[in-house]
Amino acid sequence: MAATKNHQVLKNKRKREGVSRKTKTLLNKSYKLGKLPSIDIALTICNRGQYYVYKSIDRESFPPTIAEIKMSYPLPKVFLPRDFEKDEN
């Protein structure tokens, strides 16, 4: 019974470490993408109630609100998990 509990604890720890590593990678890639001309990045990650926010522009007005994005032209491209899941199959 104790061995099973230890295995579960290690499995959960590995999962948290993996999420932490992927979060750092995504933040770093966002930074690099934001260095390119004409690209502004706003990234929000919420993991178990902890928020990580990255903005490539240090302005109070950035990022725009959802309403501002919906009214922009050209129309925004909205992606959902299902848009990426179909590529995995």
A tleap script that builds the chain and sets N, CA, C and O, in Angstrom:
source leaprc.protein.ff14SB
mol = sequence {
  NMET ALA ALA THR LYS ASN HIE GLN VAL LEU
  LYS ASN LYS ARG LYS ARG GLU GLY VAL SER
  ARG LYS THR LYS THR LEU LEU ASN LYS SER
  TYR LYS LEU GLY LYS LEU PRO SER ILE ASP
  ILE ALA LEU THR ILE CYS ASN ARG GLY GLN
  TYR TYR VAL TYR LYS SER ILE ASP ARG GLU
  SER PHE PRO PRO THR ILE ALA GLU ILE LYS
  MET SER TYR PRO LEU PRO LYS VAL PHE LEU
  PRO ARG ASP PHE GLU LYS ASP GLU CASN
}
set mol.1.N position { 0.825 -1.194 0.000 }
set mol.1.CA position { 0.000 0.000 0.000 }
set mol.1.C position { 0.870 1.258 0.000 }
set mol.1.O position { 0.587 2.209 -0.729 }
set mol.2.N position { 1.942 1.266 0.828 }
set mol.2.CA position { 2.836 2.413 0.907 }
set mol.2.C position { 3.560 2.629 -0.420 }
set mol.2.O position { 3.767 3.766 -0.843 }
set mol.3.N position { 3.941 1.539 -1.067 }
set mol.3.CA position { 4.636 1.644 -2.357 }
set mol.3.C position { 3.731 2.287 -3.396 }
set mol.3.O position { 4.194 3.091 -4.206 }
set mol.4.N position { 2.452 1.945 -3.385 }
set mol.4.CA position { 1.499 2.528 -4.326 }
set mol.4.C position { 1.351 4.019 -4.071 }
set mol.4.O position { 1.274 4.803 -5.017 }
set mol.5.N position { 1.310 4.421 -2.806 }
set mol.5.CA position { 1.174 5.838 -2.461 }
set mol.5.C position { 2.416 6.607 -2.894 }
set mol.5.O position { 2.312 7.701 -3.449 }
set mol.6.N position { 3.599 6.032 -2.640 }
set mol.6.CA position { 4.842 6.676 -3.066 }
set mol.6.C position { 4.903 6.823 -4.577 }
set mol.6.O position { 5.356 7.847 -5.089 }
set mol.7.N position { 4.453 5.808 -5.287 }
set mol.7.CA position { 4.420 5.855 -6.750 }
set mol.7.C position { 3.510 6.991 -7.217 }
set mol.7.O position { 3.856 7.723 -8.145 }
set mol.8.N position { 2.362 7.138 -6.586 }
set mol.8.CA position { 1.411 8.203 -6.952 }
set mol.8.C position { 2.005 9.581 -6.653 }
set mol.8.O position { 1.850 10.511 -7.445 }
set mol.9.N position { 2.684 9.713 -5.513 }
set mol.9.CA position { 3.319 10.987 -5.153 }
set mol.9.C position { 4.374 11.357 -6.194 }
set mol.9.O position { 4.438 12.504 -6.638 }
set mol.10.N position { 5.199 10.386 -6.582 }
set mol.10.CA position { 6.228 10.641 -7.599 }
set mol.10.C position { 5.609 10.993 -8.948 }
set mol.10.O position { 6.108 11.864 -9.660 }
set mol.11.N position { 4.535 10.321 -9.286 }
set mol.11.CA position { 3.845 10.589 -10.552 }
set mol.11.C position { 3.294 12.014 -10.569 }
set mol.11.O position { 3.424 12.722 -11.568 }
set mol.12.N position { 2.679 12.430 -9.463 }
set mol.12.CA position { 2.144 13.792 -9.361 }
set mol.12.C position { 3.263 14.829 -9.420 }
set mol.12.O position { 3.108 15.876 -10.049 }
set mol.13.N position { 4.399 14.536 -8.760 }
set mol.13.CA position { 5.535 15.455 -8.768 }
set mol.13.C position { 6.070 15.617 -10.183 }
set mol.13.O position { 6.355 16.733 -10.616 }
set mol.14.N position { 6.210 14.505 -10.907 }
set mol.14.CA position { 6.677 14.567 -12.297 }
set mol.14.C position { 5.727 15.374 -13.167 }
set mol.14.O position { 6.158 16.131 -14.037 }
set mol.15.N position { 4.432 15.209 -12.926 }
set mol.15.CA position { 3.447 15.955 -13.708 }
set mol.15.C position { 3.580 17.455 -13.445 }
set mol.15.O position { 3.546 18.251 -14.384 }
set mol.16.N position { 3.731 17.850 -12.171 }
set mol.16.CA position { 3.896 19.265 -11.824 }
set mol.16.C position { 5.177 19.829 -12.436 }
set mol.16.O position { 5.195 20.952 -12.941 }
set mol.17.N position { 6.238 19.042 -12.385 }
set mol.17.CA position { 7.505 19.481 -12.972 }
set mol.17.C position { 7.378 19.653 -14.483 }
set mol.17.O position { 7.945 20.583 -15.057 }
set mol.18.N position { 6.637 18.760 -15.119 }
set mol.18.CA position { 6.407 18.860 -16.557 }
set mol.18.C position { 5.611 20.107 -16.912 }
set mol.18.O position { 5.920 20.791 -17.887 }
set mol.19.N position { 4.593 20.399 -16.125 }
set mol.19.CA position { 3.781 21.604 -16.363 }
set mol.19.C position { 4.637 22.845 -16.153 }
set mol.19.O position { 4.554 23.796 -16.930 }
set mol.20.N position { 5.453 22.840 -15.115 }
set mol.20.CA position { 6.335 23.975 -14.839 }
set mol.20.C position { 7.315 24.194 -15.990 }
set mol.20.O position { 7.540 25.330 -16.409 }
set mol.21.N position { 7.888 23.125 -16.492 }
set mol.21.CA position { 8.836 23.199 -17.608 }
set mol.21.C position { 8.142 23.732 -18.867 }
set mol.21.O position { 8.695 24.575 -19.573 }
set mol.22.N position { 6.937 23.240 -19.142 }
set mol.22.CA position { 6.201 23.698 -20.332 }
set mol.22.C position { 5.796 25.158 -20.198 }
set mol.22.O position { 5.799 25.893 -21.185 }
set mol.23.N position { 5.449 25.587 -18.988 }
set mol.23.CA position { 5.089 26.990 -18.746 }
set mol.23.C position { 6.289 27.886 -19.019 }
set mol.23.O position { 6.156 28.909 -19.691 }
set mol.24.N position { 7.456 27.517 -18.507 }
set mol.24.CA position { 8.672 28.302 -18.738 }
set mol.24.C position { 9.004 28.361 -20.221 }
set mol.24.O position { 9.406 29.406 -20.731 }
set mol.25.N position { 8.835 27.234 -20.915 }
set mol.25.CA position { 9.102 27.191 -22.355 }
set mol.25.C position { 8.156 28.117 -23.108 }
set mol.25.O position { 8.586 28.860 -23.991 }
set mol.26.N position { 6.876 28.078 -22.767 }
set mol.26.CA position { 5.894 28.923 -23.440 }
set mol.26.C position { 6.172 30.401 -23.181 }
set mol.26.O position { 6.061 31.215 -24.098 }
set mol.27.N position { 6.529 30.761 -21.957 }
set mol.27.CA position { 6.875 32.148 -21.640 }
set mol.27.C position { 8.108 32.589 -22.428 }
set mol.27.O position { 8.139 33.703 -22.951 }
set mol.28.N position { 9.110 31.740 -22.516 }
set mol.28.CA position { 10.324 32.066 -23.261 }
set mol.28.C position { 10.030 32.221 -24.752 }
set mol.28.O position { 10.540 33.142 -25.390 }
set mol.29.N position { 9.222 31.338 -25.307 }
set mol.29.CA position { 8.869 31.434 -26.730 }
set mol.29.C position { 8.043 32.695 -27.005 }
set mol.29.O position { 8.192 33.321 -28.054 }
set mol.30.N position { 7.174 33.063 -26.060 }
set mol.30.CA position { 6.390 34.291 -26.192 }
set mol.30.C position { 7.304 35.507 -26.220 }
set mol.30.O position { 7.120 36.420 -27.025 }
set mol.31.N position { 8.296 35.506 -25.327 }
set mol.31.CA position { 9.271 36.598 -25.299 }
set mol.31.C position { 9.980 36.716 -26.646 }
set mol.31.O position { 10.088 37.808 -27.204 }
set mol.32.N position { 10.461 35.593 -27.162 }
set mol.32.CA position { 11.198 35.602 -28.438 }
set mol.32.C position { 10.304 36.044 -29.595 }
set mol.32.O position { 10.742 36.806 -30.456 }
set mol.33.N position { 9.066 35.578 -29.622 }
set mol.33.CA position { 8.129 35.969 -30.679 }
set mol.33.C position { 7.816 37.462 -30.588 }
set mol.33.O position { 7.678 38.130 -31.612 }
set mol.34.N position { 7.705 37.981 -29.379 }
set mol.34.CA position { 7.420 39.400 -29.175 }
set mol.34.C position { 8.556 40.315 -29.602 }
set mol.34.O position { 8.347 41.516 -29.775 }
set mol.35.N position { 9.763 39.767 -29.775 }
set mol.35.CA position { 10.903 40.568 -30.233 }
set mol.35.C position { 10.843 40.833 -31.736 }
set mol.35.O position { 11.521 41.731 -32.235 }
set mol.36.N position { 10.038 40.057 -32.458 }
set mol.36.CA position { 9.927 40.241 -33.908 }
set mol.36.C position { 9.146 41.516 -34.213 }
set mol.36.O position { 8.279 41.917 -33.436 }
set mol.37.N position { 9.451 42.150 -35.340 }
set mol.37.CA position { 8.758 43.388 -35.690 }
set mol.37.C position { 7.249 43.165 -35.880 }
set mol.37.O position { 6.829 42.150 -36.435 }
set mol.38.N position { 6.465 44.103 -35.425 }
set mol.38.CA position { 5.008 44.136 -35.607 }
set mol.38.C position { 4.255 43.061 -34.829 }
set mol.38.O position { 3.081 42.819 -35.111 }
set mol.39.N position { 4.894 42.410 -33.860 }
set mol.39.CA position { 4.203 41.376 -33.097 }
set mol.39.C position { 4.148 41.788 -31.633 }
set mol.39.O position { 5.172 42.065 -31.009 }
set mol.40.N position { 2.942 41.823 -31.104 }
set mol.40.CA position { 2.720 42.095 -29.686 }
set mol.40.C position { 2.127 40.835 -29.069 }
set mol.40.O position { 1.242 40.214 -29.658 }
set mol.41.N position { 2.599 40.460 -27.910 }
set mol.41.CA position { 2.186 39.215 -27.259 }
set mol.41.C position { 1.529 39.515 -25.920 }
set mol.41.O position { 2.022 40.328 -25.137 }
set mol.42.N position { 0.418 38.850 -25.673 }
set mol.42.CA position { -0.217 38.843 -24.358 }
set mol.42.C position { -0.532 37.376 -24.053 }
set mol.42.O position { -1.261 36.721 -24.798 }
set mol.43.N position { 0.020 36.877 -22.963 }
set mol.43.CA position { -0.137 35.473 -22.611 }
set mol.43.C position { -0.559 35.380 -21.156 }
set mol.43.O position { 0.066 35.984 -20.284 }
set mol.44.N position { -1.611 34.627 -20.893 }
set mol.44.CA position { -2.057 34.378 -19.531 }
set mol.44.C position { -2.176 32.880 -19.331 }
set mol.44.O position { -2.838 32.187 -20.103 }
set mol.45.N position { -1.533 32.391 -18.295 }
set mol.45.CA position { -1.593 30.979 -17.945 }
set mol.45.C position { -2.095 30.886 -16.517 }
set mol.45.O position { -1.580 31.569 -15.632 }
set mol.46.N position { -3.083 30.059 -16.288 }
set mol.46.CA position { -3.580 29.816 -14.937 }
set mol.46.C position { -3.371 28.343 -14.619 }
set mol.46.O position { -3.919 27.469 -15.291 }
set mol.47.N position { -2.581 28.078 -13.599 }
set mol.47.CA position { -2.304 26.712 -13.189 }
set mol.47.C position { -2.625 26.579 -11.706 }
set mol.47.O position { -1.914 27.102 -10.848 }
set mol.48.N position { -3.704 25.871 -11.428 }
set mol.48.CA position { -4.122 25.615 -10.048 }
set mol.48.C position { -4.282 26.904 -9.246 }
set mol.48.O position { -3.898 26.965 -8.079 }
set mol.49.N position { -4.853 27.940 -9.880 }
set mol.49.CA position { -5.105 29.206 -9.208 }
set mol.49.C position { -3.960 30.195 -9.263 }
set mol.49.O position { -4.131 31.351 -8.878 }
set mol.50.N position { -2.796 29.770 -9.732 }
set mol.50.CA position { -1.640 30.659 -9.867 }
set mol.50.C position { -1.603 31.194 -11.293 }
set mol.50.O position { -1.592 30.419 -12.250 }
set mol.51.N position { -1.584 32.527 -11.438 }
set mol.51.CA position { -1.555 33.143 -12.761 }
set mol.51.C position { -0.135 33.541 -13.139 }
set mol.51.O position { 0.636 34.039 -12.319 }
set mol.52.N position { 0.179 33.307 -14.397 }
set mol.52.CA position { 1.417 33.769 -15.001 }
set mol.52.C position { 0.994 34.649 -16.170 }
set mol.52.O position { 0.259 34.196 -17.047 }
set mol.53.N position { 1.444 35.889 -16.194 }
set mol.53.CA position { 1.042 36.836 -17.236 }
set mol.53.C position { 2.297 37.408 -17.888 }
set mol.53.O position { 3.214 37.867 -17.207 }
set mol.54.N position { 2.317 37.371 -19.198 }
set mol.54.CA position { 3.407 37.973 -19.957 }
set mol.54.C position { 2.820 38.952 -20.948 }
set mol.54.O position { 1.865 38.634 -21.657 }
set mol.55.N position { 3.395 40.154 -20.999 }
set mol.55.CA position { 3.002 41.169 -21.977 }
set mol.55.C position { 4.273 41.695 -22.621 }
set mol.55.O position { 5.211 42.084 -21.926 }
set mol.56.N position { 4.305 41.709 -23.939 }
set mol.56.CA position { 5.486 42.215 -24.629 }
set mol.56.C position { 5.515 43.737 -24.656 }
set mol.56.O position { 6.522 44.337 -25.033 }
set mol.57.N position { 4.408 44.361 -24.255 }
set mol.57.CA position { 4.305 45.823 -24.207 }
set mol.57.C position { 3.922 46.206 -22.788 }
set mol.57.O position { 2.979 45.651 -22.224 }
set mol.58.N position { 4.641 47.142 -22.215 }
set mol.58.CA position { 4.362 47.569 -20.848 }
set mol.58.C position { 3.440 48.792 -20.862 }
set mol.58.O position { 3.859 49.912 -20.570 }
set mol.59.N position { 2.170 48.543 -21.213 }
set mol.59.CA position { 1.148 49.595 -21.224 }
set mol.59.C position { -0.096 49.084 -20.521 }
set mol.59.O position { -0.451 47.911 -20.642 }
set mol.60.N position { -0.750 49.957 -19.794 }
set mol.60.CA position { -2.000 49.585 -19.111 }
set mol.60.C position { -3.081 49.182 -20.119 }
set mol.60.O position { -3.913 48.326 -19.819 }
set mol.61.N position { -3.078 49.785 -21.303 }
set mol.61.CA position { -4.107 49.511 -22.306 }
set mol.61.C position { -3.868 48.208 -23.067 }
set mol.61.O position { -4.667 47.829 -23.924 }
set mol.62.N position { -2.785 47.535 -22.759 }
set mol.62.CA position { -2.483 46.274 -23.437 }
set mol.62.C position { -2.486 45.155 -22.423 }
set mol.62.O position { -1.881 45.317 -21.363 }
set mol.63.N position { -3.107 44.063 -22.671 }
set mol.63.CA position { -3.758 43.666 -23.919 }
set mol.63.C position { -5.153 44.271 -24.027 }
set mol.63.O position { -5.737 44.686 -23.025 }
set mol.64.N position { -5.675 44.318 -25.228 }
set mol.64.CA position { -7.032 44.826 -25.415 }
set mol.64.C position { -8.056 43.879 -24.788 }
set mol.64.O position { -7.785 42.698 -24.573 }
set mol.65.N position { -9.221 44.420 -24.505 }
set mol.65.CA position { -10.286 43.589 -23.954 }
set mol.65.C position { -10.853 42.684 -25.041 }
set mol.65.O position { -10.602 42.896 -26.228 }
set mol.66.N position { -11.607 41.689 -24.636 }
set mol.66.CA position { -12.237 40.783 -25.609 }
set mol.66.C position { -13.157 41.578 -26.536 }
set mol.66.O position { -13.198 41.321 -27.739 }
set mol.67.N position { -13.889 42.533 -25.986 }
set mol.67.CA position { -14.789 43.362 -26.807 }
set mol.67.C position { -13.995 44.142 -27.856 }
set mol.67.O position { -14.424 44.236 -29.007 }
set mol.68.N position { -12.847 44.701 -27.475 }
set mol.68.CA position { -12.016 45.436 -28.430 }
set mol.68.C position { -11.475 44.512 -29.515 }
set mol.68.O position { -11.401 44.891 -30.683 }
set mol.69.N position { -11.104 43.321 -29.129 }
set mol.69.CA position { -10.591 42.352 -30.106 }
set mol.69.C position { -11.683 41.958 -31.095 }
set mol.69.O position { -11.430 41.879 -32.297 }
set mol.70.N position { -12.903 41.710 -30.595 }
set mol.70.CA position { -14.005 41.308 -31.471 }
set mol.70.C position { -14.374 42.404 -32.456 }
set mol.70.O position { -14.892 42.104 -33.532 }
set mol.71.N position { -14.124 43.665 -32.123 }
set mol.71.CA position { -14.474 44.780 -33.006 }
set mol.71.C position { -13.325 45.152 -33.944 }
set mol.71.O position { -13.479 46.048 -34.773 }
set mol.72.N position { -12.187 44.488 -33.829 }
set mol.72.CA position { -11.033 44.848 -34.650 }
set mol.72.C position { -11.188 44.328 -36.077 }
set mol.72.O position { -11.962 43.410 -36.345 }
set mol.73.N position { -10.433 44.941 -36.978 }
set mol.73.CA position { -10.394 44.476 -38.356 }
set mol.73.C position { -8.946 44.389 -38.770 }
set mol.73.O position { -8.191 45.315 -38.474 }
set mol.74.N position { -8.514 43.353 -39.427 }
set mol.74.CA position { -9.309 42.208 -39.844 }
set mol.74.C position { -9.809 41.414 -38.636 }
set mol.74.O position { -9.263 41.494 -37.536 }
set mol.75.N position { -10.847 40.663 -38.886 }
set mol.75.CA position { -11.464 39.893 -37.814 }
set mol.75.C position { -10.455 38.950 -37.178 }
set mol.75.O position { -9.601 38.388 -37.864 }
set mol.76.N position { -10.557 38.779 -35.858 }
set mol.76.CA position { -9.588 37.913 -35.177 }
set mol.76.C position { -9.770 36.442 -35.542 }
set mol.76.O position { -10.869 35.999 -35.878 }
set mol.77.N position { -8.684 35.707 -35.469 }
set mol.77.CA position { -8.743 34.259 -35.640 }
set mol.77.C position { -8.772 33.667 -34.238 }
set mol.77.O position { -7.840 33.851 -33.455 }
set mol.78.N position { -9.835 32.963 -33.932 }
set mol.78.CA position { -10.027 32.394 -32.604 }
set mol.78.C position { -9.744 30.904 -32.668 }
set mol.78.O position { -10.283 30.198 -33.520 }
set mol.79.N position { -8.897 30.426 -31.765 }
set mol.79.CA position { -8.536 29.018 -31.724 }
set mol.79.C position { -8.998 28.400 -30.420 }
set mol.79.O position { -8.896 29.005 -29.353 }
set mol.80.N position { -9.502 27.201 -30.526 }
set mol.80.CA position { -9.952 26.427 -29.375 }
set mol.80.C position { -9.178 25.110 -29.345 }
set mol.80.O position { -8.561 24.735 -30.342 }
set mol.81.N position { -9.203 24.404 -28.215 }
set mol.81.CA position { -8.476 23.136 -28.149 }
set mol.81.C position { -8.811 22.180 -29.289 }
set mol.81.O position { -7.933 21.475 -29.787 }
set mol.82.N position { -10.064 22.153 -29.700 }
set mol.82.CA position { -10.450 21.206 -30.762 }
set mol.82.C position { -9.739 21.496 -32.083 }
set mol.82.O position { -9.574 20.599 -32.909 }
set mol.83.N position { -9.314 22.760 -32.284 }
set mol.83.CA position { -8.591 23.097 -33.508 }
set mol.83.C position { -7.233 22.405 -33.570 }
set mol.83.O position { -6.709 22.161 -34.657 }
set mol.84.N position { -6.670 22.093 -32.423 }
set mol.84.CA position { -5.361 21.448 -32.369 }
set mol.84.C position { -5.484 19.943 -32.177 }
set mol.84.O position { -4.612 19.187 -32.606 }
set mol.85.N position { -6.557 19.510 -31.539 }
set mol.85.CA position { -6.753 18.084 -31.281 }
set mol.85.C position { -6.967 17.309 -32.560 }
set mol.85.O position { -6.543 16.157 -32.650 }
set mol.86.N position { -7.610 17.899 -33.555 }
set mol.86.CA position { -7.854 17.173 -34.808 }
set mol.86.C position { -6.551 16.854 -35.527 }
set mol.86.O position { -6.474 15.879 -36.273 }
set mol.87.N position { -5.499 17.695 -35.300 }
set mol.87.CA position { -4.203 17.440 -35.918 }
set mol.87.C position { -3.484 16.271 -35.254 }
set mol.87.O position { -2.626 15.650 -35.880 }
set mol.88.N position { -3.813 15.958 -34.001 }
set mol.88.CA position { -3.154 14.884 -33.271 }
set mol.88.C position { -3.662 13.512 -33.701 }
set mol.88.O position { -2.964 12.516 -33.509 }
set mol.89.N position { -4.843 13.437 -34.269 }
set mol.89.CA position { -5.431 12.126 -34.644 }
set mol.89.C position { -4.968 11.658 -35.981 }
set mol.89.O position { -5.369 10.585 -36.432 }
savepdb mol mol.pdb
quit
